């Protein structure tokens, strides 16, 4: 039965990867995969591996003591309920964190706060603009997240670069920069957030250990393009003003800096209070929500409604939130069955070197979404064996965060850019993938040199 659950998991992954050809939303597939894995696990009874596990045997003995009459199936059901509750607690923290962050960003965007950035870029030199865009993306991604930053920066270059061919190169580098920037921040990527919330990394630790490798991941392709990029930005059609129908909102810069301040303060909140990060994010959401209600008092109520947090909540991508829920549920089932633990032992025996294993996980993240890969890795490696800020977690954060840039479908940032600019898979493979590979392995080498002998 364990093999059957693994087959369900693999089929789910394949269908998620083929979302566009089969025209079935990946969120629906992820939810079905997660629920089916737990359902089959519950009705099939404990696996042979699980029956031999010391923790499961201890749970069974305690269940027999506490329950007047209990069957083997009853023990297994109690185990399933307890494990499911444990995983749901961890998943809920991630989802609440994401929902809070996404709402804050939507609120900033509603008040046109990001125009503070776009209005200060005036250069017409493609190479100089490429450096500006990539550097801004790199650091903005660390403060926001790589998905949101990609959406913002792609929207920005649409106004700055009319030429389609030139714009595609910029979009490709935005994907690389956003993923590299998200890898060194605890709030810059879903995977680093998962590791941070799970206690595998600390905010200060991940910044100190992966900042330089992440910079190398961006600088290697960026320096190459600085000498090889040819062409012009093109010229705009000035007959149409895309913002002519937008209502002017004077609170953009206030909401931008307030929102950024809140996002940056979340790690500080966790450090000072030792409370989970999602509470700090929800506190920040409450603060900016109040600000959105009282700001711009002279604006008509019918117009002001579009600039409130309540309206921003209606625009956040709940499909992505539910996708993470489904994927993390599926991975949790494999973790509770000890499948991931056994897989980790197999890798250790067959390969042995964790540096090679994690590097391969990063490359695999260009094909398979990095969220389930990191979730699987968190289940594969015990935090008691590899404590907080161990090299294995920090290197995993770098590899899983930046490896997705190798293919356009390998990260949320890439998929978002692909949808916005209609990037073809083959075009990205020919023009950006080799640059992303060079940056990925270059950054990995920097990390391994700085941490030689730590594994």
N, C-alpha and C positions, 0 to 999 in steps of 0.2 A: 504493500500500500504506500510505503514511503516513495517508491519509484513512481507511482501514479501521481502523487502530489508534485514531485519534481517535474514530471511531464506537463502537468497543468501550468506550473510556473514557467517552464520554457516556452510553451505555446503562447502563454500570455505575453511574454517578452517579444516573441516574434510578431505577434499581432500589433503590439505597441509600436515596434519598429516599422511595420508596414501600414501605419495609420492612414497615410494619404492614398496609397494604391487601393486599399480595401474599403476606404471611406467609412471607417468606424472610429469614432473618437477614442483616443488613447485613455481618457478618463474612464469611460465605460468599461473598457477592457481591463484596466487596472483594478477597478472595484470588483468586477466579476472574478478576477484572478485571486485577489486577496480573500474574498469571502469563501470561494470554492476551496481554497487551500485549507482554511480553518474548518470548514464543514466536513470535508473528507477526513481530515485529521481527527475530528471529534467522533465521527460515526465508525471509523475503522479500528479504533482502539490503539493502545500504545505500540510503537514499533519495537522491534527486538533490541535495537540500540538503546532506546529509552528505558526499557525494562531493566537494563544492566547499569543504568546511571545511578550514582550514589544519591544525588539530589532527589531524583524521582522516587527512589526507594524510601528515602527519609520522609518524603511527602506522603507516600502510601501508608507508612507506619503511623504517621500522625493522623491521617484521615481515619484509619481503623480505630484509633484511640478515641477520637472526638465524635464519631458517628456510631449510633447504636447498631445499625445493620447496614453494611456497605458491601457492594459487589465490586468486582474488578472494573466493570464498566462505570460504576458510580465513582470510583477513585479517579478513573481517567477523566470523567466529566468534570469533577472538581478541579483536577489539574488544568484542564483546558480553560475553565472559567478564570482561574487564578492567573494563568499565563496571559490570557487575552486581556485581562484587566491591567496587568503589568505593562504590556506593550501599548495598550491604549493610553495609559498615563503618559508614557514617553512621547507617543505620537501627538497627543493633544497639545503638549507643550510646544512642539514644533509648529503645529498648525495655528495655534493662537498667536504665536510670535509672527508668523508669516502674514496672517490676516491683519494684525496691527500695523506692521511695516508697510504692507501694500496700501492700506487705507491712508496712512500718512503721506505716502508718495503721491497717491491719487489726489489728495487734498492740495498738496503743493502745486501739482500740475493744473488743477482746476483754477487756481489763483494766478496761473501763468508765471509761477515763481522761477521756472527754468529759463525764462527769457532773460533773466539777469545774466546768465552764462552766454546765451547765444548772441545777445546784443553787444558783447564785448569782443567779438572775434571779427576782424576786418581784413586780414591778409588774403591776397590772391595768389600767393606762391604755394603750389601743391605740396611740396616737401615740407615747408614750414607749417602749413596747415595740418599735414599728417602728424607731425610731432605734437602740435597743440591738441588735436583731437585725441590722439592715443594717450597722452599724459593725463589729460582731463578725464578720459574714460577710466584709466588705470586707478586714479585716486578716487573718483566719484563712485566707482564700483565697490571700493572698499567701505565707503560710507553708506551707500544705499545697498544695492545688490547687483549682480551682473546682468540679470534679466531686465530689471528696471532701467539700469544705465544704458543698456543696448537700445532699448526702445527710445529713450530720451535722445541719445546721440545720433541714431539713425534719423530720427525726426529732425535733428539739428542740421545734419549735412544735406538733407533734402533742400534746405533753404540756402546752403552755402555752395553746393556743387551741382550745377544743372546737368553736367555731362554724365551720362549713365555709366559708361565704361569706367571712368575715373571714380565715380561714386561707389561702384562695386568693390574696388580695391580698398577704399576707405572702410566700407562695411566689413570686409573680411578682417581688416586690422582692428576694427572696433570689437569684433568677436574675440580675437586673441587678447586684446588689452582688457576687455571686461572680465574674461575668465581668469587672466593673470592677476588682475586687481582684486577679484573676489577671493582668490586662494589664500591671501595673507591676512585677511580680516575675519574676525569671528562672525560678522554680520554680512559679509560680502558675497557669500555663496550658501545655498541651502546645505551643502555637505559640510562646510566648516561650521555652520550653525548647529547642525546635528551633532558634530563632534564636541562642540563647545557646551551645548546643553547636556549632552551625555556625560560630561566630565572628563573626556579624553584629552582635551586641550584647554589651556587658559587663554584669555584675550592677549595678555602681554607675551606669553610664550609663543603663540603662533605668529605674532607680528615679528618678534625678534628672529625667529628661525626661518621664516619663509619669505620675508620681504625681499632680500637680495636675490634668491632664486627666482622669485616672481618677476622682479625687474629684469633679470637676464632673459627670462622667457619672452618678454616683450621687446627688449632692446635688440636682440639678435635679428629677428625679422625686420624690425624697424630700421636698423642701420643699413641692412641690405637694400631695402626699398628706398632709402635716402639717396643711394647712388644709382639705382636702376629705374626708379619711377619716372615715366615720361608722360607728357600730355599737359593739358590745361584743365582748369575747373569748369570752363564753359561760361556761357552768359545767360542771365535770367531774362525771362519775358516780363518786362516791367509794366506791361499793360494790365496785369491782374495782380491785385494785392490780396494774398490768401488770408490776411488777418483783418480785412476791412470790415467784416461783419461781426467780429468778436467784440463783446462788451468790454470796455477798459476797466481793469481792476487794479486799484492802486496798492493793494496789499501783497503783491507778489513777492517782493524782496523780504518783507517781514515773515511771511509764511515759509519762504525758502530757508532762511537762517534759523527760524524756530524749529522747523522740521528736521534740519540737519543737526541742530543742537540736541534735539531729543534722541535721534538715532545714535549719535556719538555718545550720549550719556548712558545708554543702556548697559554697556560693559562696566561703566563706573558704578551704576546702581547695583549690579550683581556683585561687584567686588566689595562694596561698602556694606550691603545688607545680607549677602550670602543667600538671597532669594533667587528663584529661577528667573532667567532673562525675560520670559514672556510677561511676567508681572511688571517689569520695568517698561516693556514695550506698551502694555496696556495703560500704564500710568501716563506715558507720553501721549498715547492716543487720546486719553481723557483731557490732557492739557491743551493739545492742539484743537480738539473738538470745541472746547470752551472758547478758544481764541477765534475759531471760525464763526462762532455764533455772534460774537460781539464786535468783530472787525467790520469795517466799511458800513457804519451805521446809516449813512445817507443813501445807500443803494436800495432800490425798490424790493419789497419782499418777494415778489414773483421771480425777480432776477437773482436775488441773493440765495435762493434755495439751491441753485446750481453750484454754489460755492461752499456748501456745508458738508460736514463729515458724513451726515446721513446719506447725502447724495453720493459721496465718494464711496461709501460702503456698497452701494448698488452697482458700482462700476468695477470693483475689484474682480480679479479673475478667479472666481470660485471653482472653475473647472480644474485649474492647476492645483488648488488646495485639495480637492477631492482625489486628484491623481496621486498626490503624495500619500494620502490616506490609504488608497488601495495598494500602492506599491509597498509601503511600510508594513501593512497588515500581512501581505504575502511573505515578505522577508521575515517578519516576526514568527510566522508559522514554521518556516524552515529553521529558524533559530531555536524555537521551542522543541522541535523534533531532534535537535542536535545535528542536523544535516550539515550546517555551516561549520560547526566545530570539527566534525569528521573531515570535511573538505580542507579545512586549515591544516589538520594533521597530515593529510595526504600531500598537500603542497610542501609542507615542511620536510616530509620524508623524501619526496621526489625531487624537489629543487633545493630546499634547505636555506638558501640565502633570502632573507626577507626583503632586502633591497631589490632583488630581481623580481620577486613576487609582486611587490607594490608598484614597481615600474610597469610591469605587465598589466596590472589593474588599471593604471592610468591610461595606457594605450587602449585597453578594452573599453574604457569610458567614452571613447570616440564612436563606438558602435552601440553600446548599451548605456542607458541613462546613468549618470554618476550617482544619483540619489540611491537607487537600490544597491549599487556596487558598494558604496560606503556603508549603507545599512547592513549589507551582508558582511563586510569586513569587520564592523563593530560586533557582529555576532560570532565571527570567526576567531577573533583574538580577545582574550580575557583581560579586563582592565586590572585585575589583581596581578597578572603576570607582566603586563605592560602598563604601568601607571600613567597618570596625567603628564603630558608633555614629553612622553617617551618619543624617541625618534620615529617609531613606527607610525604613530598617529600624525605627527607633524608632516612626515614625508607623504603619508596617505592624503592629507589635506592638499598638499601641493599637486601631487600626481592626478588625483581625481578631479581637482579643480581646473587644471590646465590641459589635461589630456583630451578633454572634450573638444578642444579647438581644432584637433586634427581633421575632423570631418564636420561639415556644416550641420549634420543631424546629431552631433555628439554632445550638445549642451542646450540648455534652455535658451541661452543667448543666441546661439546659432539658429535654432528653430524659429525664434522670434524674428531675427533679421531675414531669414529665408522667406518668411511669410510677408514681411513688409516690402522687401525689394525684389521678390521673385527670383532669388538666386538659384541657379541650377546646380544640382549636386556635382555634375561633372566639371562645371566651370570652377567651382570652389576647389575641387580635387586637383585640378591642373594649376591653379594660380595661387592658392593660399595654403593648401595642405602641407607642402614641403616646407614652407616658411614656418608653419605652426609646429611641425615635427622638429625642425632645427631649434626653435625656441624651447620646446618641451624638454628635449634631451639636454640642451645647454643649461637650462635652469636646474634640471635634475643633477647634472654634474656639479654645478655650483653648490647645491645643497649637500651632496655626498662628500665633497671636499671639505666643506665647513664642518661637517659632522662625521668625519672619518673615524671609524672605530667605535661608534656609538651603538651599532647593532651587533 
